Amino acid sequence: MSEAIKINLAGIEMRNPLMLSSGIMGSFSSSLNRLSEHAGAVVTKSVGLEPVEGYKNPAVINYSHGLINAVGLASPGARAFAEELREYAFYSPLIVSLFASTPEEFARLVEFFPFVDGFELNLSCPHVEDAGLAVGSDPDLVKEIVMAVKRSTNKPVFAKLSPNVKDIVEIGKAAEEGSADGVVAINTLKGMKIDIFARKPILSNKSGGVSGEGIKPVAIKCVWDLYEELSIPIVGSGGVSSWKDVIEFMLAGAKAVQVGSALYYSNRIFYSLKESLIAYARMKEERLEDLVGAAHRR
Ligand SMILES: Cc1cc2nc3c(=O)[nH]c(=O)nc-3n(C[C@H](O)[C@H](O)[C@H](O)COP(=O)(O)O)c2cc1C
């Protein structure tokens, strides 16, 4: 283990700044355990109070620079998911991602997971009604939701923001005012792909969320803007597939970085990113934490 790549994210001690993004590895502890061996922290698939079946296939498709998904927040519901997570081995900290429609529902969800290290609030999924982006685009509601969750737990709470809002900084500030411990930027962008032979959208839900390499410049700009205005830590997300992407996000202001779509192309990615970051820190004789926001100071 290298001291130089350790990160403290709002009180969560991480052996490296790499986190598994929500939703990428489904809802089983066995998959989370495997990835947590090398990731600095793991975020679960978003879970709501009741089971949700999600959309029919095709629910995930690829395009030239990433993926488009409309999984529809499929989940087993909080009670069953809490049981499943009892098998999580805690090789690295566990953050549970929650989705709901009201502050009260968010607060109730927290009570199912007293054994986890933190919570991420999905205020940003672009392809469901009454949750995700539907609640995450109203700054007053975002503040209320964060406040309600903070009243229910003393664990760190992160608000996951959408690029599909008028002003992501306004939403980030609302989360900060509600006492969020950090923000995650960004969730997927709204998108669609049409089969030119069948002449219809390919996803069963027609539209979905675009992720992967293609959205990285959008995510970097969002992290940059949030860093200028917020005092709480920012977690970067969107298109990370190489160690250079991790460094770029950190220079823009991210304290930690989530990896999602890249796992579809390599299931060894956490190991290889971690090893590259150790080599980078050694070569530069620097601690990674010192890079956070450094591009703003030049
Ligand atoms: C198949 C799939 C499922 C996802 N499910 C969730 C989810 O349940 N909750 C959430 O907050 N984000 C979800 N996301 C968004 C990712 O967590 C991540 O924010 C986004 O994909 C951008 O990162 P990436 O470019 O590294 O994939 C999902 C993304 C994909 C591709």
Ligand as a Chemical Component Dictionary entry (heavy atoms), coordinates in Angstrom:
data_LIG
# 
_chem_comp.id                   LIG 
_chem_comp.type                 NON-POLYMER 
_chem_comp.pdbx_formal_charge   0 
_chem_comp.three_letter_code    LIG 
# 
loop_
_chem_comp_atom.comp_id 
_chem_comp_atom.atom_id 
_chem_comp_atom.alt_atom_id 
_chem_comp_atom.type_symbol 
_chem_comp_atom.charge 
_chem_comp_atom.model_Cartn_x 
_chem_comp_atom.model_Cartn_y 
_chem_comp_atom.model_Cartn_z 
_chem_comp_atom.pdbx_ordinal 
LIG C1  C1  C 0 -25.624 0.564 -16.594 1  
LIG C2  C2  C 0 -25.525 1.774 -15.723 2  
LIG C3  C3  C 0 -26.284 1.843 -14.556 3  
LIG C4  C4  C 0 -26.201 2.965 -13.723 4  
LIG N1  N1  N 0 -26.951 3.004 -12.584 5  
LIG C5  C5  C 0 -26.838 4.075 -11.741 6  
LIG C6  C6  C 0 -27.546 4.101 -10.504 7  
LIG O1  O1  O 0 -28.244 3.153 -10.121 8  
LIG N2  N2  N 0 -27.416 5.207 -9.723  9  
LIG C7  C7  C 0 -26.619 6.274 -10.065 10 
LIG O2  O2  O 0 -26.526 7.253 -9.308  11 
LIG N3  N3  N 0 -25.907 6.255 -11.218 12 
LIG C8  C8  C 0 -26.007 5.188 -12.053 13 
LIG N4  N4  N 0 -25.281 5.164 -13.220 14 
LIG C9  C9  C 0 -24.393 6.293 -13.539 15 
LIG C10 C10 C 0 -22.954 5.983 -13.092 16 
LIG O3  O3  O 0 -22.880 5.752 -11.705 17 
LIG C11 C11 C 0 -21.982 7.118 -13.490 18 
LIG O4  O4  O 0 -22.324 8.285 -12.765 19 
LIG C12 C12 C 0 -22.021 7.445 -14.973 20 
LIG O5  O5  O 0 -22.077 6.239 -15.718 21 
LIG C13 C13 C 0 -20.809 8.258 -15.422 22 
LIG O6  O6  O 0 -19.602 7.594 -15.158 23 
LIG P1  P1  P 0 -18.819 6.688 -16.251 24 
LIG O7  O7  O 0 -18.668 7.519 -17.480 25 
LIG O8  O8  O 0 -17.537 6.321 -15.582 26 
LIG O9  O9  O 0 -19.699 5.495 -16.499 27 
LIG C14 C14 C 0 -25.345 4.047 -14.072 28 
LIG C15 C15 C 0 -24.573 3.973 -15.231 29 
LIG C16 C16 C 0 -24.636 2.855 -16.059 30 
LIG C17 C17 C 0 -23.783 2.804 -17.296 31 
# 
loop_
_chem_comp_bond.comp_id 
_chem_comp_bond.atom_id_1 
_chem_comp_bond.atom_id_2 
_chem_comp_bond.value_order 
_chem_comp_bond.pdbx_ordinal 
LIG C1  C2  SING 1  
LIG C2  C3  SING 2  
LIG C2  C16 DOUB 3  
LIG C3  C4  DOUB 4  
LIG C4  N1  SING 5  
LIG C4  C14 SING 6  
LIG N1  C5  DOUB 7  
LIG C5  C6  SING 8  
LIG C5  C8  SING 9  
LIG C6  O1  DOUB 10 
LIG C6  N2  SING 11 
LIG N2  C7  SING 12 
LIG C7  O2  DOUB 13 
LIG C7  N3  SING 14 
LIG N3  C8  DOUB 15 
LIG C8  N4  SING 16 
LIG N4  C9  SING 17 
LIG N4  C14 SING 18 
LIG C9  C10 SING 19 
LIG C10 O3  SING 20 
LIG C10 C11 SING 21 
LIG C11 O4  SING 22 
LIG C11 C12 SING 23 
LIG C12 O5  SING 24 
LIG C12 C13 SING 25 
LIG C13 O6  SING 26 
LIG O6  P1  SING 27 
LIG P1  O7  DOUB 28 
LIG P1  O8  SING 29 
LIG P1  O9  SING 30 
LIG C14 C15 DOUB 31 
LIG C15 C16 SING 32 
LIG C16 C17 SING 33 
# 
